[in-house]
Amino acid sequence: MNIYSRFLCRYYFGTLKIFKLPDLGEKIKEATIKKWHVKIGDHVNEFDPVADVSTDKMFTQIPSNYTGKIHKLYHQEDETCLVGGDFLEIEVESDNQESATPQTQHHQVKQEVTKQQEVHQTIQTNNNPSNHKLATPAVRHLAKQKGIDLNKIKGSGQDGRILKTDLEKQTQPPKEQPQSSTKINIKSDSTSTVIKMSDFQKGMQKSMTEANSIPHLYLKEEVDLTELAHMREQLKKEKNITFMTLLIKSFSLALTKYPILNSTYEPTKQFEYTQHSSHNVSVALDSPKGLVVPNIKNVQNLSISQIQDELNRLRTLGEKGQLSFNELSGGTICLSNIGTIGGTYTGPLILAPQVCIVGIGRLMTVPRYDAKMNVVPRKIMNLSFGCDHRVIDGATVARFNNVWKTFLENPTSMFIHLK
């Protein structure tokens, strides 16, 4: 508004004050106007409620900061206004009323929550205590009701601010003070920071929220990988084959005997599920951006060497954040190797619409008895199944586990099933 426009407005309307949406606390950046209590032309007094607003954390009533006539509403009901943004214009009769700017004043708002509690935000008005007593609108209103002159009260708050308790002391007899008291000053250095989730974290939140609605069946097992470790040492002479690769291939071989685990289930089709011939094994990977779950396609047709190459490729793409939609979609069953970080048993959540996931614990060398009751070192790993109990029963999971365990503890038995 230029100088000429300001002059015309003052001449015809008086002084126009732009009332901005006050700070609502809790680091809230915007609010939605749920209801206006005023309309253009209405007369309002200072501290009269002008609107109800809501945020994702509270429902709040906004009081007027001036006495005058409503000249303009900047927003309609159900529209969003930014904190500190233009809220409404009020025509006042003179410039004698206090002006409010974001740099010099925090507005007081009345909050209505489910427990009907009032939360008063501090208003900082004129910083000169010689011509104005510091107090919130709520305290001023209470003082007016009780007929108390604020100029005769010494505030106990910061910078001499008058608090509600100061008013109560004027109307209540003084309480007997205890003979002795100890004042303890506790300094808190704690801070709280709001962190926005990354796209990967948002995806994990959505998928895990969906998974939490699935009735899970859990089975946990201990397997002895001592012989598999010996076989891996032989394979490493030709190529660096990881335990994860051997777990994936043996897992696929066991799926051929119990294909129901390699299925997907859609709740909209309540009494049917889809069984897949392709073993697209999803592998949960820890990447710099968060959890990613690409999958190795058609594991049943791949050699151990090919699985290792594909696993290396997916890990590299995951670290660079370059996994494509094709690599992240189409999985039919999942293995989560949390053991590379730590932990033994886990309670994995299914990656819907899949119906089975297996959490893999860390490989440990621990003492065990052999057939002659001698204590010998063995390489032990823990497995944790999580299955959709709407599709898979416990007996099926246990039988599948027995087959897979046989392949892992007697790895030479796998070779007769390899293509």
Buried (B, 14 or more C-beta within 10 A) or exposed (E): EEEEEEEEBBEEBBBBBBBBBBBBBEEBEBBBBBEBBBEEEBEBEBBBBBBBBBBEBBBBBBBBBBBBBBBBBBBEEEEEBEBBBBBBBBBBEEEEBBEBEBEEBBBBBBBBEEEEEEBBBBBBBEEEEEEEBBBBBBBBBBBEEEEBEBEEBEBEBEEEBBBBEBBEEEEEEEEEEEEEEEEEEEEEEEEEEEEEEEEBBEBBEEBBEBBEEBEBBBBBBBBBBBBBBEBBEEBEEEEEBBBBBBBBBBBBBBBEEBBBBBBBBEEEEEEEBEEBEEBBBBBBBBBEBBBBBBBBBBBBEBEBEBBBBBBEEBBEBBBEEEBEEEBBEBBBBBBBBBBBEEBBBBEBBBBBBBBBBBBBBBBEEEEBEEEEEEEEEBBBBBBBBBBBBBBBEEEBBEEBBEBBBBBBBEBEBBEEBEE
